[in-house]
């Protein structure tokens, strides 16, 4: 998997049942502004984060997600309420932002 643009991840509250019957816990991703843009424009898979050379392929070559037909709706549903970090932040600023995000996510769960 090409996880380009992922700054951090937190366990989510939901679980998802895979086609083979296994259940996996949802993950809340903290993405760069560039990753959000690539996903919105169809240059990156919104499910596995694989990047594409051409936008809106019929399906993701890595995970099989139907990018051309489902990703727009999936993006609108799954990528909500998040804050997009701008790039160009120092490592210290990113660490501080990640700590604050962790606190916010924990407070949401209460």
C-alpha positions as CSV (number, residue, x, y, z in Angstrom):
1,X,0.0,0.0,0.0
2,X,1.2,3.5,-0.8
3,X,0.1,5.4,2.2
4,X,1.2,8.8,0.8
5,X,-0.2,11.7,2.7
6,X,-1.1,10.0,6.0
7,X,0.2,12.0,8.9
8,X,-1.4,10.0,11.7
9,X,-4.1,7.4,12.5
10,X,-6.4,6.7,15.4
11,X,-8.7,3.7,16.0
12,X,-12.2,4.6,15.0
13,X,-15.5,3.7,16.7
14,X,-17.0,1.5,13.9
15,X,-16.1,-1.9,12.5
16,X,-16.4,-3.0,8.9
17,X,-17.1,-6.5,7.7
18,X,-14.8,-7.5,4.8
19,X,-16.1,-9.7,1.9
20,X,-14.5,-12.7,3.5
21,X,-16.3,-12.2,6.8
22,X,-13.5,-10.8,8.8
23,X,-14.3,-7.7,10.9
24,X,-11.8,-4.8,11.0
25,X,-11.9,-1.7,13.1
26,X,-12.3,1.6,11.3
27,X,-9.4,4.0,11.4
28,X,-9.5,7.8,11.5
29,X,-6.8,9.2,9.3
30,X,-5.1,12.5,9.6
31,X,-4.2,13.5,6.0
32,X,-2.2,16.2,4.4
33,X,-4.0,18.9,2.4
34,X,-2.4,17.3,-0.8
35,X,-3.8,13.9,0.0
36,X,-7.3,15.3,0.5
37,X,-6.9,17.1,-2.9
38,X,-5.7,13.9,-4.7
39,X,-8.6,11.9,-3.2
40,X,-11.2,14.6,-4.2
41,X,-9.8,14.8,-7.7
42,X,-9.6,11.0,-8.2
43,X,-5.8,10.7,-8.1
44,X,-5.7,8.7,-4.9
45,X,-7.8,5.8,-3.6
46,X,-10.0,7.0,-0.7
47,X,-10.0,3.5,0.8
48,X,-6.3,2.2,0.7
49,X,-4.6,5.5,-0.2
50,X,-2.9,4.1,-3.4
51,X,-1.9,6.9,-5.8
52,X,-2.8,6.8,-9.5
53,X,-1.1,8.4,-12.5
54,X,-4.4,9.1,-14.2
55,X,-7.6,10.3,-12.3
56,X,-10.7,8.2,-11.7
57,X,-9.6,4.7,-12.7
58,X,-12.4,2.2,-13.0
59,X,-11.1,0.6,-9.8
60,X,-8.1,0.8,-7.6
61,X,-5.4,-1.6,-8.8
62,X,-4.4,-2.4,-5.3
63,X,-7.6,-2.9,-3.3
64,X,-10.2,-3.1,-6.1
65,X,-12.2,-0.2,-4.8
66,X,-14.6,1.2,-7.5
67,X,-13.0,4.6,-7.7
68,X,-14.8,5.8,-10.8
69,X,-18.3,5.1,-9.6
70,X,-18.2,5.2,-5.8
71,X,-15.3,7.4,-4.6
72,X,-17.1,10.8,-4.9
73,X,-19.9,9.7,-2.6
74,X,-17.5,7.7,-0.4
75,X,-15.4,10.9,0.1
76,X,-18.4,13.0,1.0
77,X,-19.6,10.4,3.6
78,X,-16.2,9.3,5.1
79,X,-14.1,12.4,5.0
80,X,-16.2,14.8,7.1
81,X,-15.4,17.2,9.9
82,X,-11.7,16.8,9.7
83,X,-9.1,19.5,9.8
84,X,-6.6,19.5,7.1
85,X,-3.1,20.4,8.1
86,X,-1.1,22.5,5.8
87,X,2.3,21.3,4.7
88,X,5.3,23.2,5.7
89,X,4.8,22.7,9.4
90,X,7.9,21.9,11.5
91,X,8.1,18.5,13.1
92,X,7.4,20.2,16.4
93,X,4.2,21.9,15.1
94,X,3.1,18.5,13.6
95,X,3.7,16.7,16.9
96,X,1.7,19.4,18.8
97,X,-1.1,19.2,16.3
98,X,-1.2,15.4,16.5
99,X,-1.4,15.6,20.3
100,X,-4.2,18.1,20.1
101,X,-6.0,15.9,17.5
102,X,-5.7,12.9,19.9
103,X,-7.2,14.9,22.7
104,X,-10.1,16.1,20.5
105,X,-10.8,12.5,19.3
106,X,-10.7,11.2,22.9
107,X,-13.1,13.9,24.0
108,X,-15.5,13.0,21.1
109,X,-15.6,9.4,22.3
110,X,-16.8,10.4,25.8
